[in-house]
Amino acid sequence: MPFSQYLRQNIYKSFKILNQKVNNHNYTEENIRSLDWKEHLRLRPGMYIGKLGDGSSPDDGIYVLLKEIIDNSIDEFVMGYGKNIEVQISQGKVQIRDFGRGIPLGKVIDCVSKINTGGKYDSKAFQKSVGLNGVGTKAVNALSTHFFVKSIREGKQKSVLFEQGDIREDFPLGKTNEEEGTLIEFVPDNSIFKNYHYINEFVENQIWNYVYLNAGLSIHFNGKRFFSRNGLLDLLHRKATEEEFRYPAIHLKGEDIEIALTHNNQYGEEYYSFVNGQWTTQGGTHLSAFKEAIIKTVREFFGKQFDTTDIRASILAAISIRVQDPVFESQTKTKLGSEKMAPEGVSVRSYIIDFVKQNLDDFLHKNPETTKQLLYRIQQSERERKELSGIKKLANTRAKKAALHNKKLRDCRIHFTDKNEDHHIDSTIFITEGDSASGSITKSRNVQTQAVFSLRGKPLNTFGKTKKIVYENEEFNLLQHALDIEDSLDNLRYNKIVIATDADVDGMHIRLLLMTFFLQFFPELVRNGHVYVLETPLFRVRNKKETRYCYNESEKLQAMKQFGKTAEVTRFKGLGEISPEEFANFIGENIRLEPVILKDAPVKKLLEYYMGSNSQERQDFIIDNLRVEKDSDELIAIEESPAIL
């Protein structure tokens, strides 16, 4: 054995033995601790609310806090008390007021600060509630710097003020003329939710789902009223226009189940699933059964063994069920694990399949025109799939060769698909333009969780193109292979797809072209909150003592004013001008991501407006939104491209 290898091995063994001795020596009874409820919540918040985040993703912790409080108000409505809920969010402070029965006055403190304490363990009072484990409100309390609760019942009120779970003021019981119900205010702790901010579009989406699932309920958010008469049917009409439906949406309701479905002309599949009013973003047993039921019913009705992908292609569907004592796979309740509709009851799978098979089959028999359009859409998908099969094989072979030769993807080691129940995987891929920008990000990234994909020039405008173009265009074909989304989004390798382009006209044009690609062929990526835009600083302001990076003109002026005459200002013309050492500041803990949010506008109309043939309407929009900046005596015209579409 070479002496150098022998030396390394023995040094390692000696270090290991020494480390074991030190650890054994330090491990005593004094190392054993018992945490109280708020200490444990603050030390391990992810166990209770999932990931923390800063509010740039719809599943970040601050939205879970909001949901936990609103869920209690929804449960009151479901039990027949209170048809209105008021929600206000301003400067990070959340206020929620319902008009239900109010928390029993003698138990206000217990209900918001004693773990596993609540009124929902009695199934007679809350038969099919979401929050059954008595943790949610306590988590909000412990993770807030300000938590105020007031309950009003029978002309009396009880209020308590908390800070990080500790009582700051216990107000005496008093009289009031206010309407019965509960008021809760909280401010998330910014030492836990760093640099957090609520995005109204995410909050509005949460609230829309609440009203779709609770017909007759009104929720007022910052003065705007949210209301639904037709439940899941209204949800489908919000996601697409009547003109985009291939046939009028099918809407079926049972005692504990409601479904709505149609097909349109978009690529991919779009499902919304709910349990007891909870949006299960990761699906679960009910969504799996729903998909299976649609396939079974359609095949049996038409007497043909259609391919699964042909039936489900371009589907837009929603399902809501109510289950007694639901079992979720995590505290955040995003995936249903229940096998039974009720203890010792029928299985979730059998219940849903039987309902869909009977009711959808009846509907198709009674509505021949809808049946005709459904069949035509399935046959169209079948033809498109067969036409693509030969092209896909050739494109896949080409992609493998190109990937080896070009090395366009600098991959990371951990991926979004490496999921387990105990740990949230959060991996990122940066899509960059040019070698210089990709080189800087590659050298400064976290190789464990951050990957880089380098574009060559401007991508193709894919608006109005068929999926054939994805396989014929090398850039897009390689990109979909890197993301592993060719066959299913279930295989998506990165939780965050970050568009990293220069903050100039060319960079924003590339940004629009990439957004068009995702919206045209993989709209679920945008809807599910996976696509972001990287915000990088436009300026560096520094003196001998300090360096500050500024993301806009006002931040630059503020820094210059603070530094005085000694300030040295540098404008970054492109990402390639930022050194790897500096880039590490912008893609690490302090990363700023702007989510691409798809608002209510239908995708087809949206893309036609921005990326279709030139129109006077779009020209007027560009002129009205043209921003002219003066920097270093140069006039720079920038066409603003908002990430909220």
Residue pairs with C-beta under 8 A, 6 or more apart in sequence:
35 43
37 113
37 114
37 115
37 138
37 142
37 165
38 113
38 138
38 141
38 142
38 164
38 165
38 166
41 48
41 138
41 139
41 142
41 143
41 165
42 142
42 143
42 164
42 165
42 189
42 192
45 52
45 61
45 139
45 143
45 192
46 52
46 424
47 331
48 135
48 139
48 331
49 61
49 64
49 65
49 68
49 139
49 143
49 331
49 332
50 59
50 61
50 64
50 330
50 331
50 332
50 334
50 424
51 57
51 59
51 60
51 61
51 424
51 426
52 60
52 61
52 192
52 193
52 194
53 59
53 60
53 61
53 62
53 193
53 196
54 60
54 193
54 194
54 195
54 196
54 197
55 62
55 63
55 193
55 196
55 197
55 198
55 199
55 202
56 197
56 199
56 532
56 593
56 594
56 595
57 496
57 529
57 595
58 202
58 205
58 206
58 529
58 595
59 281
59 332
59 334
59 529
60 193
60 196
61 143
61 188
61 192
61 193
62 188
62 193
62 196
62 198
63 198
63 202
63 203
63 206
64 332
65 94
65 139
65 140
65 143
65 144
65 186
65 188
66 87
66 89
66 94
66 96
66 198
66 203
66 206
67 206
68 131
68 136
68 137
68 139
68 140
69 94
69 96
69 136
69 137
69 140
69 184
69 186
70 85
70 87
70 96
70 206
70 207
70 210
71 130
71 131
71 136
71 277
71 278
72 98
72 131
72 136
72 137
72 182
73 82
73 85
73 96
73 98
73 100
73 182
74 85
74 130
74 210
74 214
74 217
74 277
75 120
75 126
75 129
75 130
75 131
76 82
76 98
76 100
76 101
76 181
77 83
77 85
77 98
77 100
77 214
77 217
78 128
78 129
78 214
78 277
79 100
79 125
79 126
81 99
81 100
81 101
82 98
82 99
82 100
82 101
82 181
83 99
83 216
83 217
83 218
84 98
84 99
84 217
84 218
84 219
84 220
85 96
85 97
85 98
85 99
85 217
85 218
85 219
85 220
86 95
86 96
86 97
86 98
86 219
86 220
87 94
87 95
87 96
87 203
87 207
87 219
87 220
87 221
87 222
88 94
88 95
88 221
88 222
89 95
89 198
89 200
89 203
89 221
89 222
90 222
92 187
92 188
92 190
92 196
92 197
92 198
93 146
93 185
93 186
93 187
94 185
94 186
94 187
94 188
94 198
95 183
95 184
95 185
96 183
96 184
96 185
97 181
97 182
97 183
97 184
98 181
98 182
99 179
99 180
99 181
100 180
100 181
100 182
101 153
101 180
101 181
102 151
102 152
102 153
102 180
102 181
102 182
103 111
103 149
103 151
103 153
103 158
103 182
104 119
104 151
104 153
105 151
105 153
105 156
105 157
105 158
105 173
106 158
107 117
108 149
108 151
108 158
108 159
108 160
109 160
109 167
109 170
110 117
111 117
111 118
111 119
111 137
112 137
112 138
112 141
112 147
112 149
112 160
112 162
113 138
113 141
113 162
113 165
113 167
114 138
115 134
115 135
115 138
116 133
116 134
116 135
117 134
118 131
118 134
118 137
119 125
119 126
120 126
120 129
120 131
120 132
120 134
121 132
121 134
123 324
123 325
126 132
127 324
128 256
128 276
128 322
128 323
128 324
128 326
129 276
130 275
130 276
130 277
130 278
130 326
130 333
132 325
132 326
133 331
135 331
137 184
138 165
140 147
140 184
140 186
141 147
141 162
141 165
141 186
142 164
142 165
143 164
143 188
143 189
143 192
143 193
144 162
144 163
144 164
144 186
144 187
144 188
144 189
145 163
145 164
145 187
145 188
145 189
145 190
146 161
146 162
146 163
146 185
146 186
146 187
147 161
147 162
147 163
147 165
147 184
147 185
147 186
147 187
148 159
148 160
148 161
148 162
148 183
148 184
148 185
148 186
149 159
149 160
149 162
149 182
149 183
149 184
150 157
150 158
150 159
150 182
150 183
150 184
151 157
151 158
151 159
151 181
151 182
151 183
152 176
152 178
152 179
152 180
152 181
152 182
152 183
153 180
154 180
155 175
155 176
155 177
156 173
156 174
156 175
156 176
157 173
157 174
157 175
157 176
157 178
158 171
158 173
159 171
160 167
160 169
160 170
160 171
161 167
161 168
161 169
161 170
161 171
162 168
164 189
188 196
190 196
199 595
199 597
200 222
201 597
201 599
201 644
202 597
203 221
204 221
204 224
204 226
206 279
207 219
207 221
207 226
208 226
208 228
208 235
208 238
209 235
209 272
209 274
209 279
210 217
210 219
210 226
210 277
211 217
211 218
211 219
211 226
211 227
211 228
212 228
212 231
212 232
212 234
212 235
213 231
213 232
213 274
213 277
213 320
214 228
214 277
215 228
215 229
215 230
215 231
216 229
217 227
218 225
218 226
218 227
219 225
219 226
219 227
220 226
228 234
228 235
230 251
231 251
231 253
231 258
231 260
231 320
232 251
232 258
232 259
232 260
232 272
232 318
232 319
232 320
233 249
233 251
233 260
235 260
235 272
235 318
236 245
236 249
236 260
236 261
236 262
236 316
236 317
236 318
237 249
238 600
239 270
239 316
240 264
240 266
240 316
240 602
240 603
241 602
241 605
242 248
244 264
244 265
244 266
244 602
244 604
245 262
245 263
245 264
245 316
246 262
246 263
246 264
246 265
246 314
246 373
246 374
246 376
246 377
247 262
247 263
247 369
247 370
247 373
247 374
247 377
248 262
248 370
249 260
249 261
249 262
249 316
250 259
250 260
250 261
250 262
250 360
250 363
250 370
251 258
251 259
251 260
252 258
252 259
252 260
252 355
252 356
252 359
252 360
252 363
253 259
254 355
254 359
256 321
256 322
256 323
256 341
256 351
257 319
257 320
257 321
257 322
257 351
257 352
257 355
258 319
258 320
258 321
259 290
259 317
259 318
259 319
259 320
259 355
259 356
260 317
260 318
261 294
261 315
261 316
261 317
261 318
262 315
262 316
262 317
263 313
263 314
263 315
263 316
263 374
263 377
264 314
264 316
265 314
265 604
266 314
266 316
266 523
266 603
266 604
267 313
267 314
267 467
267 520
267 521
267 522
267 523
268 313
268 314
268 489
268 521
268 522
268 523
268 524
269 312
269 313
269 314
269 315
269 524
270 315
270 316
270 317
270 523
270 524
270 527
271 283
271 287
271 290
271 291
271 315
271 317
271 318
271 319
272 279
272 317
272 318
272 319
273 279
273 280
273 283
273 284
273 286
273 287
273 290
273 318
273 319
273 320
273 336
274 280
274 318
274 319
274 320
274 321
275 284
275 286
275 320
275 321
275 322
275 323
275 326
275 328
275 333
275 336
275 338
276 321
276 322
276 323
276 326
277 320
278 328
278 333
279 334
280 286
280 287
280 328
280 333
280 334
280 335
280 336
281 334
281 335
281 528
282 329
282 334
282 335
283 335
283 336
284 328
284 329
284 335
284 336
284 337
284 338
285 336
285 337
285 338
285 339
285 348
285 349
286 319
286 321
286 336
286 338
286 348
286 352
287 319
287 336
288 349
289 348
289 349
289 351
289 352
289 353
290 317
290 319
290 352
290 356
291 312
292 349
292 353
293 352
293 353
293 355
293 356
293 357
293 360
294 311
294 312
294 315
294 317
294 356
294 360
295 308
295 311
295 312
296 353
296 356
296 357
297 356
297 357
297 360
297 361
298 306
298 311
298 374
298 378
299 305
299 306
299 311
300 357
300 361
301 361
301 364
301 371
302 375
306 378
306 382
307 382
307 385
309 381
309 385
310 378
310 379
310 381
310 382
310 385
311 378
311 381
313 381
313 384
313 385
314 377
314 381
319 352
321 341
321 348
321 351
321 352
323 336
323 338
323 340
323 341
323 342
323 348
324 341
324 342
324 343
324 345
325 338
325 342
325 343
326 333
326 336
326 338
327 336
327 337
327 338
328 334
328 335
328 336
328 337
328 338
329 335
329 336
329 337
329 421
330 421
336 348
338 348
339 347
339 348
339 349
340 346
340 347
340 348
341 347
341 348
341 351
363 370
364 370
364 371
364 374
365 371
384 466
384 467
387 468
388 467
388 468
388 471
391 468
391 471
391 472
392 471
392 486
394 471
395 471
395 472
395 477
396 481
398 474
398 477
399 474
399 477
399 478
399 481
402 408
402 474
402 478
403 409
403 478
403 481
406 478
408 453
408 454
408 456
408 478
408 482
409 451
409 452
409 453
409 478
409 482
410 438
410 442
410 445
410 451
410 452
410 453
410 454
411 451
411 482
412 427
412 428
412 429
412 445
412 446
412 447
412 448
412 449
412 450
412 451
413 447
413 448
413 449
414 425
414 427
414 448
414 449
415 425
415 427
415 493
415 494
416 425
416 426
416 427
416 492
416 493
416 494
416 495
417 425
417 484
417 491
417 492
417 493
418 425
419 425
425 449
425 495
426 449
426 495
426 496
427 449
427 450
427 451
427 493
427 494
427 495
427 496
428 449
428 450
428 451
428 494
428 495
428 496
428 497
428 498
429 450
429 451
429 452
429 453
429 482
429 483
429 493
429 494
429 496
429 497
429 498
430 438
430 441
430 445
430 450
430 451
430 452
430 453
430 498
430 500
430 534
430 587
431 453
431 455
431 479
431 497
431 498
431 499
431 500
431 514
432 438
432 441
432 452
432 453
432 454
432 455
432 500
432 501
432 575
433 454
433 455
433 457
433 500
433 501
433 502
433 506
433 507
433 510
433 575
434 454
434 455
434 576
435 454
436 574
436 575
436 576
437 500
437 502
437 574
437 575
437 576
438 452
438 453
438 454
439 576
439 580
440 575
440 576
440 578
440 579
440 580
440 583
441 452
441 500
441 575
441 583
441 587
442 452
443 580
443 583
444 580
444 581
444 582
444 583
444 584
444 587
445 451
445 452
445 587
446 587
446 588
450 587
451 482
451 494
453 478
453 479
453 482
455 475
455 510
456 475
458 506
458 509
458 510
458 513
459 473
459 475
459 476
459 510
459 513
459 514
459 517
460 469
460 473
460 475
460 476
460 513
461 513
461 516
461 611
462 469
462 470
462 476
462 513
462 516
462 517
462 520
462 521
463 516
463 520
463 607
463 608
463 611
463 612
464 612
465 520
467 521
469 476
470 476
470 477
470 480
470 521
471 477
476 517
479 517
480 486
480 522
482 493
483 492
483 493
483 494
483 497
484 491
484 492
484 493
485 491
485 492
485 522
485 525
489 522
489 524
489 525
489 528
492 525
492 530
494 530
495 530
496 530
496 532
496 593
497 518
497 525
497 530
497 531
497 532
498 532
498 533
498 534
498 593
499 510
499 511
499 514
499 515
499 531
499 532
499 533
499 534
499 596
500 534
500 536
500 575
501 507
501 508
501 510
501 511
501 575
502 573
502 574
502 575
503 536
503 538
503 638
504 573
504 574
504 636
504 638
505 637
505 638
505 639
507 574
508 638
508 639
508 640
508 641
509 639
511 533
511 641
512 610
512 611
512 641
513 611
515 526
515 531
515 596
515 645
516 607
516 610
516 611
518 525
518 526
518 531
518 596
519 526
519 598
519 603
519 606
519 607
519 645
520 603
520 607
523 598
523 603
525 531
526 596
526 597
526 598
526 645
527 598
529 595
531 595
531 596
532 593
532 594
532 595
532 596
532 643
533 593
533 594
533 596
533 643
534 586
534 587
534 591
534 592
534 593
535 551
535 592
535 593
535 594
536 551
536 572
536 575
536 578
536 586
536 592
537 549
537 550
537 551
537 572
537 578
537 586
538 550
538 551
538 552
538 553
538 556
538 571
538 572
539 549
539 550
539 555
539 556
539 559
539 569
539 570
539 571
539 572
540 547
540 548
540 549
540 550
540 569
540 570
540 572
540 582
541 547
541 548
541 549
541 550
541 556
541 559
541 560
541 563
541 567
541 568
541 569
541 570
542 548
542 563
542 567
542 568
543 563
543 564
543 566
543 567
543 568
544 566
546 563
548 559
548 563
549 582
549 585
549 586
550 556
550 558
550 559
551 592
553 629
556 569
559 567
560 567
560 569
571 631
571 632
572 578
575 583
578 586
586 592
594 643
595 643
596 643
596 644
596 645
597 643
597 644
597 645
598 606
598 645
599 644
599 645
601 645
606 645
609 615
609 617
609 618
610 618
610 645
622 639
625 639
625 640
626 637
626 638
626 639
626 640
627 637
627 638
627 640
628 635
628 636
628 637
628 638
629 635
629 636
629 638
630 636
